[in-house]
Amino acid sequence: MTDQIKFTLNGKEVEAGADETIWQISQREGVEIPHLCYSPDPGFRGDGNCRACMVEVEGERVLAASCIRMPTEGMVVNSASERAKKSRELVFELLVADQPERATSHDPDSKFWNWADKVGVDASRFAAAESKPSADNSHVAMAVNLDACINCNLCVRACREVQVNDVIGMSFRGSGSKITFDFNDPMGDSTCVACGECVQACPTGALMEASLLDDKGTRTVYADRTVDTVCPV
C-alpha cells in the first residue's frame, strides 16, 4: 500500500496516493476543473498542453496544470482563486476566437462548448486566424474538420497509445502545426482502421462521425437518449 500524501485543496485537507494528480483528486473530491487535452478514460495520460485546467499553488510564481501536477506533502492548492479562474477564462477566449460559430459548428454540444459555458465564455475579443484548414470528407465513416481543432493531441494519444495504431500524428511547426494521418494523407487514404477512438476522444468536434453531419459539416443528428452501461466494449 502506497503512503498517502496530505495537502490542502480549496481550504480542505485531502489525501492523495503517490501516483495521483491534482486533477484526479479534485474529481474525487467533487471539485470541477475544466480539461480539454486530458481524458479520464482508461489508457489516457495527462499532457498539460491546453492549459485549461490551471490551478494556483501557494508560494509558486506560475500556475500549474492540474492534469499532470502531483501534489506534495503540505501543498496548498486553490482551483477557485481569481487568478486561476481568469487564466482559464483567457484560455477559452483564445480558443473560441478560432472556433467555427457555435450555431453552425460541427458539434455545438461538444466537450469544448460545454466547458466554455461553465467557464462563462461565449465570445472572444481576439481576431480569428486568417486561414482555416479545409474539410476532409475522404473517410466513409469519419469527418475531419480541422478548423475546430485545438491541437490538444488527444486523438494522437488515442490512436498511438490507447489503440496502438499509430496513424495520427502532429506535423509542421508554429501556426502551421496540424493533425495529420500517416504522411499527411487524406484520412480515407491512410492506414486508419476506423476504430473510432479518436472521434470519442476529440473535445471539439474536429473529428466526428460523418453520419451526424450535414453536407456543410454542421451537426444535425443527436442521440435520443443515453444509456449507462457496465459493458467494457
BELWOFEN-V788925 format. One record per residue. RES is the residue in one small letter. SS is DSSP state (helix for helix, strand for strand, loop for the rest). D_LAST is the distance of its C-alpha to the last C-alpha in whole Angstrom. Layout:
BEGIN
res:RES ss:SS d_last:D_LAST
res:RES ss:SS d_last:D_LAST
END
This chain:
BEGIN
res:m ss:loop d_last:30
res:t ss:loop d_last:31
res:d ss:loop d_last:34
res:q ss:loop d_last:33
res:i ss:strand d_last:35
res:k ss:strand d_last:36
res:f ss:strand d_last:37
res:t ss:strand d_last:38
res:l ss:strand d_last:35
res:n ss:loop d_last:37
res:g ss:loop d_last:40
res:k ss:strand d_last:38
res:e ss:strand d_last:37
res:v ss:strand d_last:34
res:e ss:strand d_last:32
res:a ss:strand d_last:30
res:g ss:loop d_last:29
res:a ss:loop d_last:30
res:d ss:loop d_last:27
res:e ss:loop d_last:26
res:t ss:strand d_last:27
res:i ss:helix d_last:29
res:w ss:helix d_last:26
res:q ss:helix d_last:24
res:i ss:helix d_last:27
res:s ss:helix d_last:27
res:q ss:helix d_last:24
res:r ss:helix d_last:24
res:e ss:loop d_last:28
res:g ss:loop d_last:27
res:v ss:loop d_last:29
res:e ss:loop d_last:27
res:i ss:loop d_last:28
res:p ss:loop d_last:27
res:h ss:loop d_last:25
res:l ss:loop d_last:24
res:c ss:loop d_last:23
res:y ss:loop d_last:21
res:s ss:loop d_last:17
res:p ss:loop d_last:17
res:d ss:loop d_last:13
res:p ss:loop d_last:12
res:g ss:loop d_last:14
res:f ss:loop d_last:17
res:r ss:loop d_last:20
res:g ss:loop d_last:23
res:d ss:loop d_last:25
res:g ss:loop d_last:28
res:n ss:loop d_last:29
res:c ss:loop d_last:29
res:r ss:loop d_last:31
res:a ss:loop d_last:30
res:c ss:loop d_last:29
res:m ss:strand d_last:33
res:v ss:strand d_last:34
res:e ss:strand d_last:38
res:v ss:strand d_last:39
res:e ss:loop d_last:42
res:g ss:loop d_last:45
res:e ss:loop d_last:43
res:r ss:loop d_last:44
res:v ss:loop d_last:41
res:l ss:loop d_last:38
res:a ss:strand d_last:35
res:a ss:strand d_last:31
res:s ss:loop d_last:29
res:c ss:loop d_last:26
res:i ss:loop d_last:28
res:r ss:loop d_last:31
res:m ss:strand d_last:31
res:p ss:loop d_last:33
res:t ss:loop d_last:36
res:e ss:loop d_last:38
res:g ss:loop d_last:41
res:m ss:loop d_last:39
res:v ss:strand d_last:39
res:v ss:strand d_last:37
res:n ss:strand d_last:37
res:s ss:loop d_last:34
res:a ss:loop d_last:36
res:s ss:loop d_last:40
res:e ss:helix d_last:41
res:r ss:helix d_last:41
res:a ss:helix d_last:37
res:k ss:helix d_last:37
res:k ss:helix d_last:39
res:s ss:helix d_last:38
res:r ss:helix d_last:34
res:e ss:helix d_last:36
res:l ss:helix d_last:38
res:v ss:helix d_last:34
res:f ss:helix d_last:33
res:e ss:helix d_last:36
res:l ss:helix d_last:36
res:l ss:helix d_last:33
res:v ss:helix d_last:34
res:a ss:helix d_last:37
res:d ss:loop d_last:35
res:q ss:loop d_last:32
res:p ss:loop d_last:33
res:e ss:loop d_last:34
res:r ss:helix d_last:32
res:a ss:helix d_last:33
res:t ss:helix d_last:32
res:s ss:loop d_last:29
res:h ss:loop d_last:26
res:d ss:loop d_last:24
res:p ss:loop d_last:27
res:d ss:loop d_last:24
res:s ss:loop d_last:22
res:k ss:helix d_last:22
res:f ss:helix d_last:25
res:w ss:helix d_last:27
res:n ss:helix d_last:26
res:w ss:helix d_last:27
res:a ss:helix d_last:30
res:d ss:helix d_last:31
res:k ss:helix d_last:30
res:v ss:helix d_last:33
res:g ss:loop d_last:35
res:v ss:loop d_last:35
res:d ss:loop d_last:35
res:a ss:loop d_last:38
res:s ss:loop d_last:39
res:r ss:loop d_last:43
res:f ss:loop d_last:42
res:a ss:loop d_last:43
res:a ss:loop d_last:40
res:a ss:loop d_last:39
res:e ss:loop d_last:42
res:s ss:loop d_last:39
res:k ss:loop d_last:36
res:p ss:loop d_last:34
res:s ss:loop d_last:33
res:a ss:loop d_last:30
res:d ss:strand d_last:28
res:n ss:loop d_last:27
res:s ss:loop d_last:27
res:h ss:loop d_last:23
res:v ss:loop d_last:22
res:a ss:loop d_last:19
res:m ss:strand d_last:20
res:a ss:strand d_last:23
res:v ss:strand d_last:24
res:n ss:loop d_last:27
res:l ss:helix d_last:28
res:d ss:helix d_last:31
res:a ss:helix d_last:28
res:c ss:loop d_last:27
res:i ss:loop d_last:28
res:n ss:loop d_last:27
res:c ss:loop d_last:25
res:n ss:loop d_last:23
res:l ss:helix d_last:20
res:c ss:helix d_last:19
res:v ss:helix d_last:21
res:r ss:helix d_last:19
res:a ss:helix d_last:16
res:c ss:helix d_last:17
res:r ss:helix d_last:19
res:e ss:helix d_last:18
res:v ss:helix d_last:14
res:q ss:loop d_last:13
res:v ss:loop d_last:17
res:n ss:loop d_last:18
res:d ss:loop d_last:21
res:v ss:loop d_last:22
res:i ss:strand d_last:22
res:g ss:strand d_last:25
res:m ss:strand d_last:28
res:s ss:strand d_last:32
res:f ss:loop d_last:35
res:r ss:loop d_last:37
res:g ss:helix d_last:38
res:s ss:helix d_last:38
res:g ss:helix d_last:37
res:s ss:loop d_last:33
res:k ss:strand d_last:30
res:i ss:strand d_last:27
res:t ss:strand d_last:27
res:f ss:strand d_last:25
res:d ss:loop d_last:27
res:f ss:loop d_last:30
res:n ss:loop d_last:30
res:d ss:strand d_last:29
res:p ss:loop d_last:28
res:m ss:helix d_last:24
res:g ss:helix d_last:25
res:d ss:helix d_last:27
res:s ss:loop d_last:25
res:t ss:loop d_last:23
res:c ss:loop d_last:20
res:v ss:loop d_last:17
res:a ss:loop d_last:15
res:c ss:loop d_last:12
res:g ss:loop d_last:12
res:e ss:helix d_last:12
res:c ss:helix d_last:16
res:v ss:helix d_last:16
res:q ss:helix d_last:13
res:a ss:helix d_last:15
res:c ss:loop d_last:19
res:p ss:loop d_last:21
res:t ss:loop d_last:23
res:g ss:loop d_last:22
res:a ss:loop d_last:24
res:l ss:strand d_last:21
res:m ss:strand d_last:20
res:e ss:strand d_last:18
res:a ss:helix d_last:21
res:s ss:helix d_last:21
res:l ss:helix d_last:22
res:l ss:strand d_last:25
res:d ss:loop d_last:28
res:d ss:loop d_last:31
res:k ss:loop d_last:32
res:g ss:loop d_last:28
res:t ss:loop d_last:28
res:r ss:strand d_last:25
res:t ss:loop d_last:26
res:v ss:loop d_last:23
res:y ss:loop d_last:21
res:a ss:loop d_last:19
res:d ss:loop d_last:21
res:r ss:loop d_last:19
res:t ss:loop d_last:16
res:v ss:loop d_last:14
res:d ss:loop d_last:12
res:t ss:loop d_last:10
res:v ss:loop d_last:9
res:c ss:loop d_last:6
res:p ss:loop d_last:4
res:v ss:loop d_last:0
END
